[in-house]
């Protein structure tokens, strides 16, 4: 995804920060099955906190349930059409396998919906902007070589 994009739909699809549209909301890929649920505490680009209040993502359970119902209905209809009304066990197996395979995506997108729609975070194009040029900060000198230079500005 281009980092300069201001499209909220693209930021949602790429699971990016709702404020700067650049920083990833999750630490790893959805295909990393051991850690797909690990979410960044804040945006690595603009430092927006991703959990506005404790228990905020409990509402994502309802969104995940809606995704699961959509998966069950879509797979059930596809099984009926493509399988020409097969036995019941085929429906159960197809729905179970597809639900388990799509679990990481359902989990992540339900949290992304909560973050983008219900967290009250608005897009700010300046949030992800980096300062132009070096920034002068005072850095203490670590050694005894030049104690008189301990507070001089250093360009980083």
C-alpha positions as CSV (number, residue, x, y, z in Angstrom):
1,X,0.0,0.0,0.0
2,X,1.4,3.4,-0.8
3,X,2.2,5.3,2.4
4,X,1.0,8.6,1.1
5,X,-2.5,7.5,0.4
6,X,-5.2,9.4,2.2
7,X,-8.0,6.9,1.4
8,X,-9.7,5.6,4.5
9,X,-11.0,2.5,2.5
10,X,-7.4,1.6,1.5
11,X,-6.1,2.1,5.0
12,X,-8.9,-0.1,6.3
13,X,-8.2,-2.8,3.8
14,X,-4.5,-2.8,4.6
15,X,-5.3,-2.7,8.4
16,X,-3.4,0.6,8.9
17,X,-3.7,3.3,11.5
18,X,-6.9,5.3,11.1
19,X,-5.1,8.6,12.0
20,X,-2.1,8.6,9.7
21,X,-3.0,5.7,7.3
22,X,0.6,4.5,7.4
23,X,1.4,2.5,10.5
24,X,0.3,-1.1,10.7
25,X,-2.3,-2.0,13.3
26,X,-1.0,-5.6,13.8
27,X,2.5,-6.7,14.6
28,X,2.7,-9.7,12.1
29,X,1.0,-11.0,9.0
30,X,-2.4,-12.8,9.2
31,X,-0.6,-15.8,7.8
32,X,1.6,-16.1,11.0
33,X,-0.9,-18.4,12.7
34,X,1.0,-18.4,16.0
35,X,0.8,-14.6,16.4
36,X,-1.9,-13.3,14.1
37,X,-3.8,-11.8,17.0
38,X,-1.0,-9.6,18.3
39,X,-1.8,-5.9,17.8
40,X,0.5,-3.0,18.2
41,X,-0.3,-0.9,21.3
42,X,0.1,2.3,19.3
43,X,0.9,3.3,15.8
44,X,4.7,3.1,15.1
45,X,4.4,6.2,12.8
46,X,2.1,8.7,14.6
47,X,1.9,7.1,18.1
48,X,-1.9,7.0,18.1
49,X,-3.0,4.6,20.9
50,X,-5.0,1.7,19.4
51,X,-7.1,0.9,22.5
52,X,-9.1,4.0,23.5
53,X,-10.4,2.3,26.6
54,X,-10.1,-1.0,28.4
55,X,-12.4,-3.6,26.9
56,X,-12.8,-1.6,23.7
57,X,-12.5,-4.6,21.5
58,X,-15.2,-6.6,23.2
59,X,-17.6,-5.1,20.6
60,X,-15.5,-6.8,17.9
61,X,-17.1,-10.1,19.0
62,X,-20.4,-9.0,17.5
63,X,-18.7,-7.9,14.2
64,X,-16.8,-11.2,14.1
65,X,-20.1,-13.0,14.6
66,X,-21.6,-11.1,11.6
67,X,-18.5,-12.1,9.5
68,X,-19.0,-15.8,10.6
69,X,-22.6,-15.7,9.7
70,X,-21.7,-14.3,6.3
71,X,-19.1,-17.0,5.8
72,X,-21.6,-19.8,6.7
73,X,-24.2,-18.4,4.4
74,X,-21.8,-17.9,1.5
75,X,-20.2,-21.3,1.8
76,X,-23.5,-23.0,2.3
77,X,-24.9,-21.4,-0.9
78,X,-21.7,-22.1,-2.8
79,X,-21.7,-25.8,-1.6
80,X,-25.4,-26.1,-2.7
81,X,-24.8,-24.6,-6.2
82,X,-21.4,-26.3,-6.9
83,X,-22.2,-29.6,-5.2
84,X,-25.7,-29.9,-6.6
85,X,-27.3,-30.3,-3.1
86,X,-24.8,-32.8,-1.5
87,X,-25.2,-34.7,1.8
88,X,-25.4,-32.8,5.1
89,X,-21.9,-33.8,6.1
90,X,-20.5,-32.0,3.1
91,X,-22.2,-28.8,4.2
92,X,-20.9,-29.2,7.7
93,X,-17.3,-30.0,6.6
94,X,-17.2,-27.1,4.1
95,X,-18.5,-24.6,6.6
96,X,-16.3,-25.8,9.4
97,X,-13.1,-25.8,7.2
98,X,-13.8,-22.4,5.7
99,X,-14.6,-20.8,9.1
100,X,-11.4,-22.1,10.6
101,X,-9.3,-21.1,7.6
102,X,-10.8,-17.6,7.6
103,X,-10.6,-17.1,11.4
104,X,-7.4,-14.9,11.4
105,X,-9.0,-12.6,8.8
106,X,-12.3,-12.4,10.6
107,X,-10.5,-11.6,13.9
108,X,-8.3,-8.9,12.4
109,X,-11.0,-7.2,10.3
110,X,-13.5,-7.2,13.1
111,X,-10.9,-5.3,15.2
112,X,-10.1,-3.0,12.3
113,X,-13.8,-2.2,11.9
114,X,-13.9,-1.3,15.6
115,X,-10.8,0.8,15.3
116,X,-11.8,2.7,12.2
117,X,-15.5,3.2,12.9
118,X,-16.0,3.3,16.6
119,X,-12.8,4.6,18.2
120,X,-13.4,8.3,17.2
121,X,-10.1,8.7,15.5
122,X,-10.1,11.0,12.5
123,X,-7.6,11.0,9.6
124,X,-4.9,13.7,10.0
125,X,-2.6,13.9,7.0
126,X,0.0,15.7,9.1
127,X,0.1,12.9,11.7
128,X,2.4,10.7,9.7
129,X,4.5,13.5,8.2
130,X,8.2,13.6,9.1
131,X,10.0,16.8,9.9
132,X,12.0,18.2,7.0
133,X,15.7,18.1,7.8
134,X,17.6,17.2,10.9
135,X,16.3,18.0,14.4
136,X,18.7,19.6,16.9
137,X,18.5,18.1,20.4
138,X,20.8,18.5,23.4
139,X,22.7,15.3,24.1
140,X,24.9,14.9,27.2
141,X,28.5,14.1,26.3
142,X,29.2,10.6,27.7
143,X,32.9,10.9,28.6
144,X,35.3,13.1,30.4
145,X,37.0,14.3,27.2
146,X,35.1,17.5,26.8
147,X,32.9,18.3,29.9
148,X,32.4,21.9,28.7
149,X,30.6,20.5,25.5
150,X,28.0,18.5,27.4
151,X,25.1,20.8,26.5
152,X,25.9,21.8,23.0
153,X,23.3,21.0,20.4
154,X,24.0,18.0,18.3
155,X,22.3,17.3,14.9
156,X,20.8,13.8,14.7
